Amino acid sequence: MEYRNELKYVVSETQLVLLENRIRNLIRPDRHAGSDGTYRIRSLYFDDCENTCYQENEMGTDPREKFRIRIYNSDAGRISLELKKKQHSMTQKISCFLTEEQCRELMAGRPLPVDPSYPPVLQKLNLLMRTRLMKPRVIVEYDRTPFVEKLGNTRVTLDRNIRSSDAVLSFLEKDIPGRPVMPVGKQILEVKYDEFLPDHLYRNLQLSSMRQTAFSKYYLCRRFSLTGIRA
């Protein structure tokens, strides 16, 4: 998979509503969204014994990467392991599916038995769990309103109610307790595209007037977990 451009912005709820109303007639909702146009994303992030992923994000290390297990709408019937790589403002995501049994072993911090038939991304995580003591550290959950555009393979997502949990063993449960990590009334807008962002979207999103952020949701949730201070 090729690298994609990824832009993130911290916006107010008012801005997010205005942007959603503005682009709704320009770009179509993602077909995977529910009847209300949203779905819930829950990710379980890993880090090693020295918190390397967290430290690299804080320092802006380039390139960097992180592992996560992801489910949608608390559905354990479709579990994916993802390796997300970031270089400058470009990202690449490599993934494979996990069985529920494999997921529960990894949730517990136990590497899987060595098996050359595993996909490369699972092989790599398995190795790091043995050599770098990588294990689950934090759950990140939020509600996403996604839109897609064929031009530029563009994806615009409006992410609300970003929350974290340290209850990593509860990852597959239907509902888990979470704590908000964003300042009150603040949400995240993300824009992803391949080689170009269509002009009509750039104009209507007014990206130049909003505050761009380099920090990931993982970093914000982990920072809260490590320091007890809201990001």
C-alpha positions as CSV (number, residue, x, y, z in Angstrom):
1,M,0.0,0.0,0.0
2,E,1.3,3.5,-0.9
3,Y,1.6,6.3,1.6
4,R,-1.3,8.7,1.9
5,N,-1.5,12.3,3.0
6,E,-3.1,12.7,6.4
7,L,-4.1,16.1,7.9
8,K,-5.6,16.5,11.4
9,Y,-7.3,19.6,12.9
10,V,-8.7,20.5,16.3
11,V,-12.0,22.1,15.8
12,S,-15.0,23.2,17.9
13,E,-18.3,21.3,17.8
14,T,-19.8,24.4,16.1
15,Q,-17.2,24.3,13.4
16,L,-17.7,20.6,12.9
17,V,-21.4,21.0,12.5
18,L,-20.9,23.8,10.0
19,L,-18.4,21.7,8.0
20,E,-20.6,18.7,8.0
21,N,-23.5,20.7,6.6
22,R,-21.3,22.3,4.0
23,I,-19.8,19.1,2.6
24,R,-22.8,16.9,2.9
25,N,-23.9,17.8,-0.6
26,L,-20.4,17.7,-2.0
27,I,-19.2,14.3,-0.9
28,R,-21.1,11.1,-0.1
29,P,-21.3,9.4,3.4
30,D,-19.3,6.2,3.8
31,R,-21.5,3.2,3.1
32,H,-20.3,1.5,6.2
33,A,-21.8,4.1,8.5
34,G,-25.0,3.4,10.3
35,S,-28.4,5.0,9.7
36,D,-27.3,8.1,11.6
37,G,-24.2,8.4,9.5
38,T,-21.8,7.3,12.2
39,Y,-20.0,4.3,13.6
40,R,-18.0,3.7,16.8
41,I,-14.3,2.9,16.5
42,R,-12.5,1.2,19.3
43,S,-8.7,0.6,19.1
44,L,-6.3,-1.1,21.5
45,Y,-2.8,0.4,21.2
46,F,0.5,-1.4,22.0
47,D,3.7,0.1,23.3
48,D,7.0,-1.4,24.4
49,C,8.7,-1.5,27.8
50,E,10.2,2.0,27.3
51,N,7.0,3.6,25.9
52,T,8.8,4.2,22.6
53,C,5.7,4.9,20.5
54,Y,4.5,7.5,23.0
55,Q,7.9,9.2,23.2
56,E,8.4,9.2,19.5
57,N,5.0,10.9,19.0
58,E,5.8,13.5,21.6
59,M,9.2,14.3,20.0
60,G,7.9,14.2,16.5
61,T,10.3,11.3,15.5
62,D,10.1,10.7,11.7
63,P,9.4,8.1,10.6
64,R,7.5,6.2,13.3
65,E,5.0,3.4,13.6
66,K,2.5,1.9,16.0
67,F,0.4,-1.2,16.3
68,R,-3.3,-1.4,17.2
69,I,-6.2,-3.9,17.2
70,R,-9.4,-2.3,15.9
71,I,-13.1,-3.2,16.0
72,Y,-16.2,-1.3,14.9
73,N,-19.4,-0.9,16.9
74,S,-18.2,-3.3,19.5
75,D,-18.4,-6.2,17.0
76,A,-16.0,-9.0,17.8
77,G,-16.9,-10.7,14.5
78,R,-14.5,-8.5,12.6
79,I,-11.2,-7.8,14.4
80,S,-8.2,-6.4,12.6
81,L,-4.6,-5.9,13.6
82,E,-3.1,-2.7,12.0
83,L,0.4,-1.4,11.7
84,K,0.3,2.4,11.0
85,K,3.5,4.0,9.7
86,K,3.9,7.8,9.6
87,Q,6.5,9.7,7.6
88,H,6.2,13.5,7.5
89,S,2.4,14.0,7.0
90,M,2.1,10.8,5.0
91,T,0.8,7.6,6.5
92,Q,0.6,3.9,5.5
93,K,-1.6,1.3,7.0
94,I,-0.9,-2.5,6.8
95,S,-3.5,-4.8,8.3
96,C,-4.7,-8.4,8.8
97,F,-7.6,-10.1,10.4
98,L,-7.4,-11.8,13.8
99,T,-9.6,-14.5,15.3
100,E,-11.2,-13.7,18.6
101,E,-8.9,-16.3,20.3
102,Q,-5.8,-14.6,18.9
103,C,-7.2,-11.2,19.9
104,R,-7.7,-12.3,23.5
105,E,-4.2,-13.7,23.7
106,L,-2.7,-10.4,22.5
107,M,-5.1,-8.4,24.8
108,A,-3.6,-10.3,27.7
109,G,-0.1,-9.4,26.6
110,R,0.8,-13.0,25.6
111,P,2.6,-13.5,22.2
112,L,1.1,-16.1,19.9
113,P,3.0,-19.3,19.2
114,V,5.6,-18.9,16.5
115,D,4.0,-19.7,13.1
116,P,5.5,-18.8,9.7
117,S,2.0,-18.8,8.2
118,Y,1.0,-15.6,10.0
119,P,0.7,-12.4,7.9
120,P,3.8,-10.2,8.1
121,V,2.2,-7.6,10.4
122,L,1.2,-10.2,13.0
123,Q,4.7,-11.8,12.7
124,K,6.3,-8.4,13.5
125,L,4.0,-7.7,16.5
126,N,4.6,-11.2,17.8
127,L,8.4,-10.7,17.6
128,L,8.3,-7.3,19.3
129,M,6.2,-8.7,22.1
130,R,9.0,-11.2,22.8
131,T,12.0,-8.9,22.2
132,R,10.7,-5.4,23.3
133,L,8.1,-6.6,25.8
134,M,5.4,-4.8,23.7
135,K,2.0,-5.1,25.2
136,P,-1.5,-3.4,25.2
137,R,-1.4,0.0,26.9
138,V,-4.6,1.9,26.3
139,I,-8.0,1.8,24.5
140,V,-9.0,4.7,22.3
141,E,-12.7,5.0,21.4
142,Y,-14.6,7.7,19.5
143,D,-17.7,8.2,17.3
144,R,-16.9,8.9,13.6
145,T,-18.9,10.5,10.8
146,P,-17.1,9.5,7.6
147,F,-17.4,10.9,4.0
148,V,-15.6,9.6,0.9
149,E,-14.8,11.1,-2.5
150,K,-13.3,9.1,-5.5
151,L,-11.3,12.1,-6.6
152,G,-7.9,11.8,-4.9
153,N,-9.2,8.8,-3.0
154,T,-10.3,11.4,-0.4
155,R,-11.7,10.6,3.0
156,V,-13.0,13.2,5.4
157,T,-13.9,12.1,8.9
158,L,-15.5,14.0,11.8
159,D,-14.4,12.4,15.1
160,R,-16.4,13.2,18.3
161,N,-16.3,12.1,21.9
162,I,-12.7,10.9,21.9
163,R,-12.2,8.9,25.1
164,S,-9.6,6.5,26.6
165,S,-9.6,3.5,28.9
166,D,-6.9,1.5,30.6
167,A,-9.2,-1.5,30.9
168,V,-7.4,-3.3,28.1
169,L,-8.9,-6.7,29.1
170,S,-12.3,-5.3,28.5
171,F,-11.6,-4.4,24.9
172,L,-14.1,-6.8,23.3
173,E,-16.9,-6.1,25.7
174,K,-20.0,-4.3,24.4
175,D,-19.5,-1.2,26.5
176,I,-16.5,0.0,28.4
177,P,-16.0,3.0,30.7
178,G,-14.1,5.8,29.1
179,R,-12.8,9.3,30.0
180,P,-12.8,12.3,27.6
181,V,-9.3,13.5,26.6
182,M,-10.1,16.6,24.6
183,P,-10.9,20.0,26.0
184,V,-14.6,20.6,26.4
185,G,-16.3,21.3,23.1
186,K,-13.3,20.3,21.0
187,Q,-13.3,17.5,18.3
188,I,-11.1,16.3,15.6
189,L,-11.4,16.7,11.8
190,E,-9.2,14.4,9.7
191,V,-8.6,14.6,5.9
192,K,-6.9,11.8,4.0
193,Y,-6.0,11.7,0.3
194,D,-3.6,10.2,-2.1
195,E,-1.8,12.6,-4.5
196,F,-4.2,15.6,-4.4
197,L,-7.1,17.1,-2.4
198,P,-9.9,18.2,-4.7
199,D,-10.2,22.0,-4.9
200,H,-13.9,22.1,-4.1
201,L,-13.3,20.2,-0.8
202,Y,-10.3,22.3,0.1
203,R,-12.3,25.5,-0.4
204,N,-15.3,24.3,1.5
205,L,-13.3,22.8,4.4
206,Q,-11.3,26.1,4.8
207,L,-8.4,24.1,6.1
208,S,-6.0,27.1,6.1
209,S,-8.1,28.8,8.8
210,M,-8.0,25.9,11.3
211,R,-5.4,24.7,13.7
212,Q,-3.6,21.7,12.5
213,T,-2.2,19.1,15.0
214,A,0.5,16.5,14.7
215,F,-0.5,14.6,17.8
216,S,-2.4,11.3,17.4
217,K,-5.4,10.1,19.3
218,Y,-3.2,7.4,20.8
219,Y,-0.8,10.1,22.1
220,L,-3.6,12.2,23.7
221,C,-5.2,9.2,25.4
222,R,-1.8,7.8,26.6
223,R,-0.7,11.2,27.9
224,F,-3.9,11.3,30.0
225,S,-3.2,7.8,31.2
226,L,0.5,8.5,32.1
227,T,0.2,12.0,33.6
228,G,-3.4,12.3,34.7
229,I,-3.6,15.6,32.8
230,R,-6.2,16.2,30.1
231,A,-4.6,17.0,26.8
